[in-house]
């Protein structure tokens, strides 16, 4: 959880236990689909899946859930902005490293020593969101979707370890209502009508966790201080986060962990993150739309410029996420007779409302000793 423990001291759980949990939840979701007569008939009739095909598909789903996060850099998402850029633009993501680790290391040999050749490729393809096998295409929402094993685990796990209730929802109802539904010319992962409210609970839980935990002011400024120090270490050549382009680069990437980086950070006298001498927030803007995010960025920049003219160092932070990704998360809803009632957007006013909104914050920070002076300097600015 990056630097969340600076706010919630018990948030020290590991990505390993989350990966086990994600695998367990994805397995239960898969089993629930196969236990649903209509869904099983679709898999067997429309996709020609035999019992052995489904057994292998279950293993693929379990492995994808278990291994989906193995490519995370040290300090989790806090290091995402430190990853190298692709030649075609944009940065590599942890999924790229997970995929490379599965296909370019002995993980592939371990998987295919007990499962058919090509299984590792199926697992990696699911993780990067490009499934090719027919069964994987229809079931990929178990790995990346509005009710995937990853999300249904981390919301509850993070909430529990932080000691808050924001991440609570009725997971048993979701597992009991997950199904396959007809959707245009194909079939998609969906939910029965009776599970819509439980799925809305996931959306609310995600909103609450981002608003109160993941985007907490202290967590975000700690993350920024860490990124500044880590960038300094990269420029010095003391650490490297290479692209996943070769086995040698992968080895160098996976040699780094939290402890090795933290040891180097503590050697830098000016590293604020090392002694928790973090900046304090003086202004905050809550964001609801992409348009507001652009306006907030300009406003924060204006405020920061005004403070710097007064000799006050300022840091601007903007973070946001989309709660309801359309069309991917607008899954079909199944009526009692097995037909499609409509999409989630059509059956849930809450999902429809969230589809046009984001959850985000724009925050301005200064040194603790300059906070009162900064507040006075900003008092005359809107």
N, C-alpha and C positions, 0 to 999 in steps of 0.2 A: 504493500500500500504506500510505497514511497516514504514520505515524511509525515504520514498521518499520526504516527506515535508521538509527534511533538504536540499534538492536541489531545489525542486519545491514547494514553500510555500503554494500554493493553493491546493495541493494534499491532501486534508483532508476529502474527501468524505468517506461515510461509506459503510460497506459490506451490510447493510440493503438495501440501495438504489440500489446497484448493484444486489442484489437478486431479487428485484422487476423488474429491467430491464431485467435480465436473463429470468425470467418467461414470461415477455411480448414478448421478442424476440422468445423464444421457442414456445409460443402460435401462433405467426404469422407464424413461419416455419411449425408447424403442420397444421394450417389452409390452408396454401399454398399447402401442399401435398394433402389434402382432396379436394381442389379446382381443382387439376389437374386430368382430366378424366382418364388418363392411370394409375396414381398412385392409385386413388380411386378404379378403377377396380381390381387392384392387391389386395388391402386390402379386398375388398368384395368377390372377386372370389377365390383368393389363400388362404386367411386366414379366410374366412367366417365371416368377421366382419359386424355386423349389425350397424344401426345408434346408438343404445344404447351402443354397444361395443366401437365405435369410440368416443362417448361422454365421456365415462369413461376413455378411453385411453388419451384423451385430458386433463382431470383432473389429471391423473397420471403424465403426462409430466409436467404440470404446477406446481404441487406440488414438483416434483423432482427438477425442476429448482429453485423454490422458496427456498427450504430447503437444497440445495446441499452444502451450506457453513456454516450451523449453527454449525458445529462441529469445526470450526477454533479456535485455541487457541488465547490468547491475542497477540496483535501485529502481527496477521495474519501469513504469511509464515515465518516471522523472528523467530518464536518459533517452527517451524517444527523439528529442530534438538534437541529440548529440550523434545520432546515427548518420552515416554518410549519405550523400545524395546519389541518386541514380543518374546514369548518363542521359537518360531521356527526360529527366526532371523529377522532382519529388524525392522524398527520402525513403530509404528502405524501412520496412516495418518489422516488428519482431516476428510476424508470420513468415517473412522471407527467410529469416534465420532458422525458424522451426522447420520449415520445408527443406532447407539445405541440410540441416542436421540429420533429418530422417533419410534423405536420399544420398548424402555424400559421406556418411560416417558408418560405423559398424551397426548402428541402429537398424539400418535396412537389412543387414545380414541376420540380425537377431530376429526381426519380424518374419522374414521369409524362410527362416529355418524351421518354423512351425506352421506357417501359413503359405498359401500359394504365391508363386512369383507374380509380381505386379501389385501385391497388397500394399507395400510401402508407398508406391506411387498413388494408389487410391487414397491412402491416409493423408499424404502431403497435399494432394489436390483439394481435399475437403478443407484442410486448414487454411489454404490461401484463397478459398472461395471459388475454385474452378473445377468442380467435380465433373467427371466424364462418364463414369459408369451410370447406367440408368437408375439403379437403386440408390446410388449416392446422390444423384440429382434430385430425386423426390424426397430424400431424407436429410438433405444438407442443412435444413433448418434446425436440426438437433445440435449442430455445431456452430452455426451462425444464423441466428434468428431472434425473433421477439421472445421466444421461450426455449432457448437453447440451454444445454447443460451447464455451460460456462456462466451465463447470466443468472440462472436460477440458483446456482451455488454461491457465486461471489456476493450477491446482494445480501443473502441471509448470513453468510459467513462473516463478511465485513461488519455487518450490523451487530452481530453477536460479540465479536472481539472488540469492537469499539464501545460496547455497552450501551448502544442506542436501540430504538425500536423501529427506526425508519425503514429498514429493509425487510419488514415482515409482509408476507402474503400467503395465500392458501396454495401451497405447492401440491398438496394431495389432490385438490380439486382439478388443478391443471393436468396432472398426470392421469386422472380419471376421465378427462374430457378430450385429451389430444386424439387426433384422428387424421386420416387422409380424406381430402375433399376434392370433388371435381372443380376445376378452375380453368375456364375457357377450354382450350384443346388438350389440356394435360391434367395432372393431379398434383396437389400441393399439400404440404403439412398444414393442417388447420385445427380448429377446435369446435367442439359441440356448442350449441347455443347456451347450454347451462354453464359453460366455463368462461363466458365472456367477462363476467364481473371479476372472476379470479385473475384473468389476464389483465384487466384494468388495474388490479392490485399490484401487478408487477410494474406497470408504467408509473403508478404513484410512488412505489417503493424506489424506483430508479430516480425519479425526480427528487424525492426527499433525500436520498443518499448523496446525490450530486450537490444539491443546494446546501446541505448541512455538514457533509463530511468531505467529499472529494474536492469541493471548491471552498473549503474553509480558509479564511484569510491567512492564518498562521501556517497551514500546510502549504499554501501556494507560494508564500514568500520564502519559506524554507526551501522549497523546490527550486525557486529561482536562484537563491544563493548557491545551492548545490551545483546547478547548471553552470553558473559563472565560474566556480572553482574548478569544475571538471573540464570546462573549455580551456582554462589556463593550463591544466595538466596535459591536455591534448596538444596544445601549442608548444609546450616544453618537450613533448615527445615522451613523457613519462607513462602515458597510457595511450592505447589505440583501440578504436572500435572499427575494424576494417569491414569492407563489404563482404557478403557471403559468396565470394566468387571462386574460391578454391579451398581445398582441404587445409592448406597451411593458414589461410586467413581465418577459417572457421576455428582452427585450433587456437590461434591468437585471441580471437573473440571470446571463446569459452574459457580461456585461462583467467579472464577477469571476473571478479565477483565483488560483492559489497565490501568485504573485509579488506581486500587488496586496495581498492580505491579509497576506502576510509582511512587506511593507514597513511596513504600519500596525502590526503586532504589535511590530516592533523599536523603534517610537517610544514604547512603553509601558514605563517603567522597571521596573515590578513584574511584567512578563511572564516567568514562569519558563521557558516554552518557548523563549524567545529565546536564553537563555544556558545551557540544559540544566541549570538548577538545580532538577531535579525532586525530588519527594518520594521516599522509599525505602520499600520494603515491609517490614512487620513481622509480618504474619500473612497466611496464604493458606489457602483452603478449596477443594479440588477437588470439582466438582459432577458428579453422574451422572444425577440426576432432577430434574424440576420441583419436587417436594416438597423436595428438598435445597436448591434455589435459594431457596425461601421461608424455610427455616430459616436458611440462610446470611445472608440479608439481615438477619434479626433479630439474629443473633449479631454480625455486623459493626457493626450500629447500637449494640448494647450495648457492644462494645469501644470504639467511637469516643466514645460518651458518657462512658465511664470515663476515657478519655484527656483529653477536654476538661475534665473536672472537675479534672484535674491541670495544666491550662493548656497542654495539648499539642494543636495543631491536627491533625486527622486527616481523611483522604479515603477514602471507601469506594467500591470499584469492583466491580461484578458484571457479567459478560458470559457469555453462553451461546448455543449454537445447537443445533438439532436436526439430527442427521446423517441420519436416515432418516424423511422425512416420509411418513406414511401417510394416505390410500391413494395419493397421487400417485406416490411413488417405488417402490411395490410393483408393478413392471411385470410383465407376463406372461413366462413362460419357455417357449420352443418346443422340443418334442421333435424328434427326427430325422425323423419322418414328417410333420412340419408341424403336428401338433396341439399344443394347449396342455398343457404338463406341469403347470403350476401357477403361482402367483405367486412373485415373488422371495422373499417372506417364507416361503413354504412350501418353497422349494428351497434356501434359505440360512439356516443357523442364525445366522450372523453378522449378516445383515440383520435377522432376527427379533429378535436381542438388542438391536441398535442402535435398533430401532423404539420401544423403551420407555425409552431413555436419551438424555441430552443430553451434550454436552461443554461444560464451563464452569468458571469460576473466580470466587471471591469473594476480594478482596484489600483489605488495609488498609495505608494509606501515611501516613507522617509526614515532617517535615523531616529531612534527613540529620543535622543537629546534635542532634536529639532522639530518634534511633533507639534508642540504648542505654537512655535513660531510659524510653522507651515500652515497650521489651521488658521491663524490670523491672516496670513498672506492670501489664503484662498477664500477668505470670508466674503470678499467683494466680487468673487467670480461665481457665475451661475453653474 
